[in-house]
Amino acid sequence: MIKLQVNGQDNTYDGDPSVPLLWVLRDELGLTGTKFGCGHGFCGACTVHLGGEAVRSCSVAAHEAVGKPVVTIEGLDPHGDHPVQRAWRETSAPQCGYCHAGQIMQATALLASKPRPTDDDITSTMAGNICRCGCYQRIAEAIRLASAGV
């Protein structure tokens, strides 16, 4: 059995500790905002914060999260009012929306480490998050807007 702190709540998981964190979040804890995309850490749809850093939860074993706080899109702000979430709405960043939980989690990690990122910072940090609808310009616009409110 392992203990995980997810979105400020203590949880236990008594399954295979090598299972990807993604599946513990989705299947065991019901936190379905974290999406399954490629399953290999390439697309970014499953991005969460682990110990304050953006990670691909499909590529992190559940046991690797022991002792580190995990934050999912559901835990970012209980009312969806984090500055990045507000900026996403204000710029109409999502189209289909499938990738955007991961995009938002990557963007919030960027702004936590660099509150006033340059366009190059945004482009390089967000490059690992794929948007099949091609909303990259609106995503960058939302990050710039959010940087004013972080």
ZICORTA-V520093 format. One record per pair of residues at least 6 apart in sequence whose ideal C-beta (glycine too) atoms are under 7 Angstrom apart, sorted by sequence separation. I is the first residue (numbers start at 1). J is the second residue. D is the distance in Angstrom with one decimal. If there is no record, write none. Layout:
BEGIN
I;J;D  I;J;D
END
This chain:
BEGIN
25;31;4.6  26;32;5.4  37;43;3.8  76;82;4.9  88;94;6.6  94;100;4.4  111;117;7.0  3;10;6.4  4;11;4.9  47;54;5.3  48;55;6.4  93;100;6.8  110;117;5.8  114;121;5.6  26;34;6.2  37;45;3.3  47;55;7.0  77;85;6.2  131;139;6.7  3;12;5.5  4;13;6.1  25;34;5.1  36;45;6.9  37;46;6.3  47;56;6.1  48;57;4.8  76;85;6.7  35;45;4.0  36;46;6.3  46;56;5.5  50;60;6.4  1;12;5.5  2;13;5.3  13;24;5.3  35;46;6.0  46;57;4.4  110;121;6.9  1;13;7.0  22;34;6.2  34;46;5.4  44;56;6.7  46;58;4.6  88;100;6.7  1;14;4.4  126;139;6.5  22;36;6.2  34;48;5.7  2;17;5.3  13;28;5.9  41;56;3.7  50;65;5.8  110;125;4.5  88;104;6.2  41;58;5.9  51;68;3.8  11;29;6.2  41;59;3.7  50;68;5.3  51;69;6.4  122;140;5.1  6;25;6.9  39;58;5.2  85;104;6.3  106;125;6.7  107;126;6.9  50;70;5.7  84;104;5.4  106;126;6.1  49;70;6.9  122;143;5.2  36;58;6.7  48;70;5.9  49;71;4.1  6;29;6.1  34;57;5.8  48;71;6.4  84;107;5.1  106;129;5.1  22;46;4.8  48;72;5.1  84;108;5.0  82;108;6.6  103;129;5.1  117;143;6.9  84;111;6.7  102;129;5.7  73;101;4.0  103;131;6.8  99;129;6.5  117;147;6.3  73;104;6.2  99;130;6.5  116;147;5.6  25;57;6.2  73;105;6.1  76;108;6.4  99;131;5.0  115;147;6.2  99;132;7.0  110;143;7.0  22;57;4.0  111;146;6.2  115;150;5.3  21;57;4.3  22;58;4.5  103;139;5.8  107;143;5.0  111;147;5.9  20;57;6.5  96;133;5.3  20;58;5.1  24;62;4.8  34;72;5.1  95;133;3.8  20;59;7.0  21;60;4.6  33;72;5.9  34;73;6.6  107;146;6.9  111;150;4.6  20;60;6.7  21;61;6.9  33;73;3.9  95;135;5.4  20;61;6.6  21;62;5.2  31;72;4.9  33;74;5.1  94;135;6.5  19;61;7.0  93;135;5.8  18;61;4.8  19;62;5.4  31;74;5.3  17;61;6.7  21;65;5.4  17;62;5.4  18;63;6.6  93;138;4.3  17;63;3.8  92;138;6.4  93;139;5.3  25;72;6.0  91;138;5.1  13;62;6.0  93;142;4.5  91;141;4.8  54;105;5.9  91;142;4.3  54;106;4.9  45;98;6.6  45;99;5.2  88;142;4.9  91;145;6.2  44;99;6.8  47;102;3.8  54;109;3.7  87;142;4.1  90;145;6.3  46;102;6.1  49;105;6.2  53;109;6.3  45;102;4.5  48;105;5.9  44;102;4.4  47;105;4.3  87;145;4.1  44;103;7.0  47;106;5.1  87;146;3.8  2;62;6.3  49;109;6.1  52;112;6.9  2;63;5.6  4;65;5.4  4;66;6.7  44;106;6.1  84;146;4.4  3;66;6.5  35;98;6.0  83;146;4.5  2;66;5.3  5;69;4.9  6;70;4.5  7;71;6.0  5;70;6.5  7;72;6.1  4;70;6.3  6;72;6.8  35;101;6.0  83;149;3.7  7;74;6.1  8;75;6.5  34;101;6.2  35;102;6.5  83;150;5.1  7;75;2.8  33;101;4.7  47;129;6.8  44;128;5.3  44;129;3.3  44;130;6.2  43;130;4.5
END
